[in-house]
Amino acid sequence: MAMIVGLTGGIASGKSTVSKMLKQKGYTIIDADIAAREVVNIGEDAYFQIIKDFGEDILLEDRSLDRKKLGSIVFHNRDKRLLLNNIVHPAVRKYMLTKKDEAINGGKQTVIMDIPLLFESQLTYMVDRTILVYVEPPIQLARLMERNQLSKEDALARIQSQMPLDEKVKLADAVINNNTELNNTKYQLETIIKKWKLQP
Ligand code: ATP
């Protein structure tokens, strides 16, 4: 039986860093952020539905979606945000489940579902076990400010818009503490791999 592992974290907690480590070890990663881009490509069902609901004004010259414009529309309007989520979220779930089935049919023993909002979006039903990449709040703040060149205020606003990492710790099956150097993070990952007997 294949094992489906949900990998999650908080903004700038190090989820992508751990995801890269898993990829280097040969694991199949299905990335929700990539899925969210793929499902709105020109010609996809969600693409046509978005044009129907938001109008051709949200297209760029090459007829691809103006993601920035769409982002700013839904950021300021809750109803439109729900409307967009109701188009994109089911498409993302379908895409990810299809990719997972393909990987399993291709003989993969473990599939990693990299999902930033795994807990917030109640997607744990899609996975067998969950790994949370954790950092302490001050380190999370410092790394986010550095990576995105944000002021303290803007970085805090982004962190506070998510479920606190301490809450996520209670929901996860395993926690990787990414406070210190990367070797330590890798060691914790390898411990989970051994404990759960995860084979690529
Ligand atoms: P997001 O979901 O916001 O994209 P993320 O959880 O995937 O973020 P990363 O991009 O992996 O987080 O890491 C955030 C930043 O912190 C990056 O600039 C990364 O290089 C750095 N970083 C990650 N882990 C460590 C570490 N152990 N030590 C120092 N820097 C780190």
Residues whose N, C-alpha, C, O or C-beta is under 5 A from the ligand:
A	BS01	ATP	G9 G10 I11 A12 S13 G14 K15 S16 T17 R143 R147 N178 T180 E181 L182
